[in-house]
Amino acid sequence: MEFLRDRVGFTLVTIAEALAVEQLESIFSELNDYGLKVQQLIINNVVKDDSSEFLRTKARQQRNHLELIYKRYANLRIVELPLFSQEVKGLDRLQEVARVLFE
């Protein structure tokens, strides 16, 4: 446990929906109880494309959750991973994800 407390930084992955955002509090609390430090938060499937009514609605719903995440966890590095139009499969797609995660 000492190694985990002193030498490991954790990354949590969530989505911008109500249940997932509410569950973050208990996850952070539990990790904190063990002295484990979260350094980064990845928000997966963030809608960046507003080319349809469906996507505009989804983006609008996510906006409040994103604002809350940024407010609550301002001390962390937060990365938004967009909702891709195709599944992440193959080297090209993985490189696209890596570009977003590690820019």
WOTAHU-V134663 format. One record per residue. N is the residue number from 1. RES is the residue in one small letter. OMEGA is omega in whole degrees, 0 to 359 (NA if undefined). D_LAST is the distance of its C-alpha to the last C-alpha in Angstrom with 2 decimals. Layout:
N & RES & OMEGA & D_LAST
N & RES & OMEGA & D_LAST
This chain:
1 & m & 180 & 30.71
2 & e & 177 & 30.44
3 & f & 180 & 27.69
4 & l & 181 & 25.73
5 & r & 190 & 26.42
6 & d & 191 & 25.67
7 & r & 184 & 23.02
8 & v & 172 & 20.94
9 & g & 185 & 18.31
10 & f & 174 & 18.22
11 & t & 175 & 15.77
12 & l & 178 & 17.68
13 & v & 180 & 17.10
14 & t & 172 & 19.17
15 & i & 183 & 19.96
16 & a & 175 & 21.01
17 & e & 189 & 24.71
18 & a & 184 & 27.53
19 & l & 181 & 28.49
20 & a & 180 & 25.05
21 & v & 178 & 24.34
22 & e & 179 & 27.81
23 & q & 179 & 27.41
24 & l & 181 & 24.45
25 & e & 182 & 26.99
26 & s & 178 & 29.13
27 & i & 177 & 26.34
28 & f & 180 & 25.11
29 & s & 181 & 28.79
30 & e & 177 & 29.60
31 & l & 179 & 26.77
32 & n & 178 & 27.79
33 & d & 179 & 31.39
34 & y & 180 & 30.47
35 & g & 181 & 28.50
36 & l & 187 & 25.18
37 & k & 173 & 22.08
38 & v & 181 & 19.25
39 & q & 186 & 16.05
40 & q & 177 & 13.66
41 & l & 177 & 14.56
42 & i & 177 & 13.12
43 & i & 187 & 15.08
44 & n & 174 & 15.76
45 & n & 177 & 17.43
46 & v & 182 & 16.85
47 & v & 178 & 18.91
48 & k & 183 & 17.38
49 & d & 180 & 20.19
50 & d & 186 & 23.51
51 & s & 177 & 25.59
52 & s & 179 & 28.19
53 & e & 178 & 30.18
54 & f & 182 & 28.95
55 & l & 177 & 25.27
56 & r & 179 & 26.19
57 & t & 180 & 28.18
58 & k & 179 & 25.53
59 & a & 180 & 22.94
60 & r & 178 & 25.69
61 & q & 181 & 26.41
62 & q & 186 & 22.85
63 & r & 181 & 22.58
64 & n & 179 & 24.96
65 & h & 178 & 23.31
66 & l & 179 & 19.86
67 & e & 179 & 21.63
68 & l & 179 & 23.39
69 & i & 181 & 20.36
70 & y & 179 & 18.69
71 & k & 183 & 22.12
72 & r & 189 & 23.00
73 & y & 182 & 19.83
74 & a & 181 & 18.73
75 & n & 182 & 18.58
76 & l & 168 & 15.75
77 & r & 181 & 12.00
78 & i & 180 & 12.03
79 & v & 175 & 9.64
80 & e & 176 & 11.47
81 & l & 186 & 11.59
82 & p & 170 & 13.85
83 & l & 180 & 17.25
84 & f & 181 & 17.25
85 & s & 178 & 20.57
86 & q & 179 & 21.03
87 & e & 180 & 20.70
88 & v & 184 & 17.94
89 & k & 180 & 20.15
90 & g & 186 & 19.82
91 & l & 181 & 17.38
92 & d & 180 & 16.09
93 & r & 178 & 15.32
94 & l & 178 & 13.72
95 & q & 177 & 11.36
96 & e & 177 & 10.59
97 & v & 180 & 10.02
98 & a & 179 & 7.90
99 & r & 179 & 5.55
100 & v & 184 & 5.73
101 & l & 190 & 6.04
102 & f & 180 & 3.79
103 & e & NA & 0.00
